Structures are given as structure tokens and as C-alpha cells.
């Protein structure tokens, strides 16, 4: 997306409020996305550990 040089303080108040809401929503989605990534990574680490343990006991 093109970088726009806009003085936000010159925008109407309702537009500034909506922008603030959208920025908050975006930041929350980013945090949720990071959290989901870490959950998936932990799950993959658990699977890798289980595979390693199964190999160690000769079940794999």
C-alpha cells in the first residue's frame, strides 16, 4: 500500500475515532496471531518429543 503523508489531526473526529478503532483491532489480531503461532510451535515440539521417545523405546 502506498505510504500517505496525511496529518491525522486535520481529519474529522469521527474518521480519527474509526482509525483508532481499526488500529486497535489490527494490534489485537497481531497479538492473537503471535499467540496462535506459539501454540502451534509448542504442539509441534510435543509431537517431535513423542516421536523421539517412541524411537528410543523402539516403537517407531
N, C-alpha and C positions, 0 to 999 in steps of 0.2 A: 504494500500500500504506500502511496506517496506520502512523504512527510509534509504536513501542512503547518505553516507558521501562522497560527491563529492566536490572538490574545483572548484567552477564555474569559477574562473579566469583562470583555465587551459583548459577550453573548447574553441573550435574555436569561433571566433567572431560571425559568423552567427548563431551558436547554442545559444550563450548568448543572441543575439538580439531576437531570436524566443522565448526563455524562458521569456524574459522581456515582450514581447507581450502577451504571454499566461497568465502571472501573472496579467497584467493589465486587460485583458479580464475577468479573474476569479474574480478580485476585483470588476469590474463593474457589473458583473452578481450578485454578492453577494449583492451589494447595491440595484440593481433593485429588487432582491428577497425580501429584507427587506422592501423596499418601497411598493411592492405588498402586503406583509403581513399586513402592517399598513393600506393600503387602504381597504383590506378585513375586518380587525378588525373594522374600522370605519363604514363600511357598516353594519356589524353585530350589532354594537351598535345602529345604526339608526333603524334597524329592531326591536331590543329589546325595544327601546324607543317608537316606533309606537305601538307595541303590548301593552306596559304598558298604553299608552294613550287611546287605544281602550278599554282596560279593565276598565279604570277609567270612561269612558263615557257609559259603558255597552254595547258596540258593539261587545264584544268578550266573 
